[in-house]
Amino acid sequence: MIPALLLLLTLAIGLAAVRKTRDASDFFVAGRRLGAVRAGLAVAASAFSGFVFLGGPGLTAQVGLGSLFIVVPAGFTAALLCRTTGRRLALIAEASGAQTLPESIAFRFGARAPAAVAAVAILIGSVIYLGVQLSALARAARFAFPEVGLATCLVLGLGVVLAYSLAGGMVASVNTDVLQGSFMVAAAVAAFFWVMTRIGGPAGALENLAATDPGGTRFLEPLGVLEPAAGFGFLLLFSIGTLGQPHMLHKFLMLKSPEALRYLPAVIGAAQGMSILVWIGLGTGAMFLLGGPGNVSGHPDEAALAVLSLPGTPEVLAGLVAAAVLAAIMSTSDAFLNLGAAALCRDLPRALGRERFSSLAAARIAALAVGLAALGVAAWHLAEGSLIALLGTLGFGAFAAALAPTLLLGLCWQRVTARAATLSMVAGLGSLAAVEGLLPGLAVPSAVPAMAAGFGVLLIASLFSRREPAPESVRLAMTL
């Protein structure tokens, strides 16, 4: 009942947004009408997807508490994001009227090449990331509606997201993010305290585990069963890499005033901090209630939902968490639909020197094309059976390797040139592909050396390039 109610409310909000979506500005940046609370909840909702609500508990059940190295950075990345790239993007958008991240990059460097590479990276990444979200949506929908097949859930899930995204664009996306973010926070807190009560709290869990499986206690150590290089690699990637995530950064282009930046860290941090409780709660629940650490029966990505199927689980709690899982996935999915559509119909044509296809009709057609392409990725992911958390890490890493170096240094150091930014993004993506193809067993996440390569190329190319003057508004944004 609760998941069905969420879907109906989401569709209603999306359809209501049609009246407020009058032009491309409304479709891509919600008319720049966001205050701190709406923007903060939208950032948190789009950041915490099926990767957190399904992938996180599944990974925790497999490797133990070492998985928390992925989410620990959320304690400081909200402030880091708002004080560095987010703040400067908001100021640049106010000065230039940029409606997308590649447009902001083009304005900063005064060149088309870095914007074109950024648009390609965002388009490819959006299709892949959206495909992962849709596969997670199919698994969650099958739990909420068990009589419906997995393939049917996949198509229906895409249909719901397309319905309100095509109708209302970013206006619908932001409004539904507020609703979905509220569901996520409430469900995460409730699930955490229920699981802690069920397993007897941390002390009771450790005592029971030591009695039944002495070797299993290492799952509760800080690194779990992860190698130190993997754990600290996750920490580095999800700290610095956050500064290159377009689905989060795009929200800063929607602020009605840079004054909202004063309160954004508190709103984002609070929402993310409470949402992380679902990773800890359902992850430890999966370890202790589903056959022991590392022995989860069935697919690990369904472990979080399997915990809610155990006898004695309150029906309201199960429904609330299932709705929150759907909310988390849809909030990220609609963000990537809009990002991919903007890259396809707006950023790439402009970067190639052609007339922009910036009408509402073109934006909706482009979003539909991105959704259908992602449907193919989702079908492959479900058939292949890999973990959402691991494939989600790859998607996160692709954006981090391509965009984080340019956005972190390029928006605060005037010495960075358009050529350096372009080479850095190409090097980041190329290195990621090379590491994935040639070193599949690398201890650290493949995006870490790729991101390092991007930073290295950016620094070297900037030092050996002729300094290029930036617009006065950009120089002001760098120094404030």
Number of C-alpha atoms within 10 A of each C-alpha: 12 18 22 14 11 20 19 13 15 25 21 14 20 28 18 17 26 19 11 16 21 14 16 22 21 23 30 29 25 28 21 21 14 22 18 22 16 20 28 30 26 29 30 28 33 26 23 22 28 31 29 26 33 30 27 31 32 32 28 30 30 24 19 27 24 25 29 23 21 21 20 16 18 20 15 12 21 25 19 18 23 22 15 17 23 26 25 27 28 29 22 25 24 19 14 15 16 21 25 23 27 28 26 21 27 21 22 25 24 18 16 22 20 27 29 23 23 29 27 17 21 29 23 18 22 29 27 25 27 31 28 30 31 33 31 31 30 27 26 31 25 18 21 22 15 12 8 14 13 21 16 12 22 23 17 17 24 24 13 17 24 24 18 25 30 26 22 28 33 31 30 28 33 30 22 28 30 21 19 28 27 17 23 32 23 18 24 25 18 18 24 23 15 18 24 18 12 16 17 14 13 12 10 14 20 17 13 15 20 14 12 11 11 12 11 20 20 18 24 21 13 16 21 21 20 20 13 15 14 19 23 18 21 26 20 17 25 23 23 20 26 25 26 24 22 25 24 22 22 21 28 30 31 28 25 18 17 20 13 19 21 13 15 25 21 16 19 28 20 18 23 25 19 16 28 23 21 30 27 24 22 32 32 30 29 32 30 23 19 20 12 20 26 21 14 21 13 10 12 27 27 20 28 29 24 21 23 23 14 12 7 8 14 13 12 11 17 24 19 23 29 25 26 29 33 29 31 30 33 33 30 29 32 31 30 28 31 28 27 30 26 29 30 25 21 26 30 23 17 20 23 13 9 10 11 16 19 18 15 20 13 18 26 23 15 23 27 20 17 25 28 17 16 26 23 14 21 26 19 15 20 21 10 9 12 14 22 25 25 15 17 21 21 20 21 21 30 31 28 31 35 35 31 27 28 32 22 20 18 24 25 19 14 18 20 25 28 26 17 24 32 25 21 31 30 22 23 32 24 18 24 26 16 14 18 17 11 10 11 11 11 12 14 17 25 27 30 26 18 27 30 17 24 31 25 16 22 26 20 13 21 23 14 11 14 12 13 13 14 17 13 10 15 23 17 13 18 20 10 9
